[in-house]
Amino acid sequence: MSNASISETTKQLLIDTLSLSMSAEELSEDTPLLGNFPEFDSMAIVAVVTQLEETFEFTAEDDELSAEVFETVGSLITFVENHTN
């Protein structure tokens, strides 16, 4: 899967999982996640990680899931890219 495809799929997964009323184009890689969306709480993080693992067929280890991964949309995309390439 190409990096552009990973990016678009990850953005759409975030929108769907958090039930955000926006399009993938409105999420830039610089868009902050933690603290920016009230919907993005600990339960949402678990749901997002689960969806990413199922969609991209990888397993994230607990010690890999730091606040830095969820700092921005771009940092989350990079995390997914590192697990799929």
Protein Blocks (a to p, Z undefined) as FASTA:
>chain_A
ZZklmmmmmmmmmmmmnopabdfklpcfklcfehpamklcfklmmmmmmmmmmmnopadd
fklmcfklmmpmmlmmmmmmmmmZZ
